[in-house]
Amino acid sequence: MLEKKNNALNSSSLHWLRLEQLFQVELEESFYWLLNKLEIYRFSIEHDPSENTIRTLFVWLPLNEWSIQEQKTLVESLISLANTFEIKLPPCQWIEVKDEDWSLSWKKSWEPDPVGKSILILPAWMGVPEEFSKRKIIRLDPGSAFGTGSHPSTRLCLEALDDMPPSGQTIADIGCGSGILSLTALKLGAMSTFSVDIDSLAISAIKINSALNDFSEDLLNVFHGSIEEIEANMPKKKIDLVLCNILAPVIRSLGPDLEKIIAPEGKVILSGLLVEQLEEMQEFFSSLSWKVLEIKTKDQWALMVLALIQ
């Protein structure tokens, strides 16, 4: 892991290095994950609303704290992550800049985002556009947590919720990130959610976003941890719908414990899977007495809906 470089986060007199890297939208949440893992928090991801497939990553680094070798290591980490998805990154740019407000730069690039028939993901600092006034509004300020709704795996989950509104259901959101799936489930009529993440930044983000959407703590229950926190805090009737939008290796590790939290007629929505992993994951969950009810794909990403074999 790269050494944390946040000693001067509050300084207003620094000179900065700005990394600019074009990339395909499929990598967006993976880049969020990587930069948080490297403890780099001054970054933004921007896009032209007319171009849905390309994003630009901007990373701001204090000039006097990042050696040339450390800059090279960061770029190599981005390239390596992209290679795991068989995506080749174009050359990046390093630019020396004076004081810039990275958060304002990020915010100005994020536009209202309609999803499905009834959902609108709305930046928290913006008003509701007239043309979207009849949609369910999800106000969001993700900060450094995953989940703006643009990544295909998140999109698949949002569209699945929109297609099958979880009215009256109790929801578990494992790896909740910014809380976008929990918030959407509640807006679509869920009774309550039990939302967990192992990242403390995500816990802070989902609490902020819960308040932005006027949800009380008894509706959106947030815990730092994983599936064991859901098992310890869920109601006796267990969970009607589990949402799990994380990468396949983590989903596999959680698989044996999903039965402990699911209600008899409950369903599990798994996203964050690559299309090429579908066959392997179907075989794995079949061995655990789960059946596949539905599969959806978007680009190279896939979503599975599961239920226990009765």
Secondary structure, DSSP 4 states (H G I P E B T S, - for coil): -PPP--TTTT-SS--EEEEEEEEEGGGHHHHHHHHHHTT---EEEE--TT-SSEEEEEEEEEGGG--HHHHHHHHHHHHHHHHHTT-PPPP-EEEEES---HHHHHHTT---EEETTTEEEEETTSPPPGGGTTSEEEEE--TTSS--S-SHHHHHHHHHHHHS--TT-EEEEET-TTSHHHHHHHHTT-SEEEEEES-HHHHHHHHHHHHHTT--TTTEEEEESSHHHHHHHS-TT-EEEEEEES-HHHHHHHHHHHHHHEEEEEEEEEEEEEGGGHHHHHHHHHHTTEEEEEEEEETTEEEEEEEE--
